Amino acid sequence: MKFVQIVGFETERLEEMRQVLEEAGQRNEGRTGGPTYRMLLKDRDHPNRYAALLEFESYDEAMRNSDDPETSRMAEQLGSLCIGERVYTNYDVLESGELK
């Protein structure tokens, strides 16, 4: 069953966060596992508030990714660019599909 993790956060340093993510993507190129889909969302009603949606093939795959030392280092870097704490929510995907 596919699995989605949503990370809510606030930052005034989004471009720096994007740079960290780009560098991590380059390091992980060609590697198996990890997220299969990502989406970055900006809250229209609250400046500097965002959500990152990450899809994985399964919950187990997401947990393997979370346990990876590279993921931990990247999360630490991203956390230092946030205002306050990040909020993690975890979802099993029951249904998914294109609407158009």
N, C-alpha and C positions, 0 to 999 in steps of 0.2 A: 504494500500500500504506500502510495506517495505520501510525503510528509513535508510540511511547510513550517518554517520558523519565521516569525516577524519580530524585528528588533526596532523598538521605538527609541528615538533619541533626539536631543537638541544640540545644536552646534552653531557657532558663528564661523566655523572653519571648514566648510563643506569642500572647498577645492583641495585643501590639504588631505582630507579624508579620501577624496577621489584618487589622489595621487598614491596614497598607501594601497588602496584597492587595486589600482592599475599595476603597481609593482608586484603585488601578491599574485595577480592573475598571470603576469609574465613568468613568475617563478613556478607557478603550478601548471603551466601550459604542457599538455601531453600527459599529465598525471591522471590516473584513474581515481574515481571517487569524488567526493566533494559535491557542491551544489550543481544542479543541472539547469537551473533557471534562476534569474534574479530580477528584482524590480526595485527601484528607488522611488519613493513617494514623498512629496512635499506637502505639508499641511497648509492649505490656503488661508486658514483662519488664524494660524499661530505662527508668526515669523520664527524662523530657525528651528522649527519642529519637523522631523522627518520620520519615515519608517522604511526599513529595508526588508523586503520579502525574499526569502531564499527557499527554493524548492529542492528536495532531495528525493532519490529513488525510494528511500525508506527511512524510518526512524533510526534503525540501526546504522545506516550510512551516515546520517546526520550526527549521531553520537561518535562514530569513528572520526568524523571530520572535527568535531569539537575537541576530541582527545589529542589531535595532531599538534605537536609543538609549534609548527608554523602558524596554525590557526590561532593558538594562544598568544603568540607574539604579535600577530596582526591585531587581534582583539585588544590587546594592551595598548598598542599604538593608537587605535581608533578611540579607545576609551579616554586617552589623554587629550583628545581633541573635542570631547563632548562637554556639554554643560550638564552637570548632575549625572544621575545614574541612567543607564540604558535599561529598557524594559523588554524582556524576552517573553514571547508567547509561542506556544507549540500547538500545531494542528495536524491531525490526520486528514488527508484529502479524501472526502467521501464522493465528490463529484467534481468534474472539471470538463470544460468544453468551450469552443469558440461560439459566439453568439451571432456573428456575421461572417 
